Amino acid sequence: MNQDTLSDIARAGQSSTGSIDYTLFRVINGMAGRSHTLDAVMIELAKYSPLVYAVALALLWLTWKPRNQRAALFAGISALVALGLGQIVGYAFPRDRPYLAHHVSLLITHSPDTSFPSDHTTLAFAVAIAVWQFNRRAGITLLIFGVLVAVARVFVGAHYPGDVIGGAVLGAITSLFILRLFEVPVMRRGVERVFVLLGRIGLASAHDLET
């Protein structure tokens, strides 16, 4: 992925309250607190989406269909690698959480770590795109759910829109790259160790996805 593109997304709206990113954040987050039902739904989506994806992959595996099992396997690998890359990107392009820079409607508690990219959205799109390559119907369903998760993360005040867009792009590209790479046996061995390392970083990151 182009480094300048990631940098531009990360900086969007960070320092200016007049930016498009911040304006969109205010519109989406501004809807929080108006409906107890909507707030409750968004909180559930924002907090527990990783569990939904884990259950979805388990169900795909338990169909015992080779196509679905390959989907679950590649989705799991893609998610861990994407989360690992997300930690590196976040370190390279740190960004304060919205509540640290502005007055927001914060519906969930969150540690003051880097806001960019959104780990939840990175995971969601990595899984959805990987599954989509093998099972179109399941992939589209997970992709739609991923969009809802992205909106929810902004709604509850945890991220700017640029954070979830960056996470979606990172997750999707990582998934597509891994799938294409494993189609070339001669390249597979050379990157397996890198994937293992990134997977370990991603696994450590996955422990922080409760919020």
Secondary structure, DSSP 4 states (H G I P E B T S, - for coil): --HHHHHHHHHTTTS-TTSHHHHHHHHHHTTTTS-HHHHHHHHHHHHHHHHHHHHHHHHHHTT--HHHHHHHHHHHHHHHHHHHHHHHHHHHS----HHHHS-----S---SS--SS-HHHHHHHHHHHHHHTT-HHHHHHHHHHHHHHHHHHHHTTS--HHHHHHHHHHHHHHHHHHHHHTT-HHHHHHHHHHHHHHHHHHHHHHTTTT-
